[in-house]
Amino acid sequence: MAGFVQIIEFQTSRYDEVKQLADDYRDKRTAEARGPMPLRSTVTQDRKRPGVYLNIVEFESYEAAMENSNRPDTNDFSQQMMTLCDGAPRFYDLDVLESWTV
């Protein structure tokens, strides 16, 4: 199975504000229906590190992810999110080699 996953690890004490920002961004992008969008996004909270979150974002391909990342509205969202975080996020760019579901 081809595909691409980006994991964004971030730390914040203002998660509710980050969530609202992300919800607004997603709603606007969905209404526009222009350009590549993630296939799926899963936000997780690290049990052992309070305030640390990982957003697992799945795309059709690396190219679709990069096109999404290069959009001006994605850049604006990222800049606004940074103001709500306690430090810079870490990005993991992963090619999907295999995926299965029970």
N, C-alpha and C positions, 0 to 999 in steps of 0.2 A: 504494500500500500504506500503510495507516495503521499507526501504532505509535509507540513512544516508546523512546528510548535514554538512559540516564544513564551518563555516564563519570565515574568517581571516580579522581582522580589523587592518589596518596599516596607519601610517602617513608618508608622504614624500613630499618633495619639488622637487623631481626628478622622477615624475611619468613616463615621457617618457622613462627613462632608465629602470625603473621597468617593464614597458610594453614590451620593447625590450627583456629584460632578460626572461620574462615569455613566449613570443612568441618563442624565440629560444629553450627554454626548452620543450615547447609543441611540436614543430616541430621535435625535436630529439626523443622524446618519441613516437610520432605517427609513425615516420619512423621505429623505432625499433620494435614496435608492440609486446612488451613483458611486462608481468605483468599487474596488474589492473591499469586502468586509470579512471579519472573522467568521468562521463556520460555527465556532463555539468558544465560550469563555467560561472558565471556572475560577472563582476566587476562593482561596483557602486561607486559614489562619494557622500559624505555627503554634502548636500546643506547648512547646518547650521554650518558646521565645515570645512572650507577650508583646503585642503591638507589631509583630512581623507578619506580613501577608505575602502570598504568592498568587499572582494572576496567571493562569495557564490559558493561553490564547492559541487556538488552532486555526490554520489557514490552509487553503488548497495547495499553496506552493510558497517557496521562499520569495519568488517574484511578486506574488500577490501581497505578501506581508510587507515587503519593501515599498510597494506602491502605496499601501495603506499608511505606512510610517512617514512617507514623504508628503502626505497631504497637509496643507496649511492648517486645517481644522484639527488634525491629529497633533500637530506641533503645538497649537494653542492649548489643547487639552493637556498635553504633557507638561507644558510650562505651568499651567494652573495647578495641576496635580503636585508638581514639585514644591509649590508653596505650602501644601498641606502635609508634606512628608518631613520626617526627621532625618534628613540626609538623602544622598543620591540613591536611586534605585540600581539594582543589578539586573542585567539582561542575560538570558540564556537563549541562544538561537539553536534550535534542534531540528535536524532532518528526521522525519518519521521513517523508520525502517520496517516497523511491524506494529499492528494494532489489532486487538481482538476484543470481542464482547461475548460474555456468556449468555 
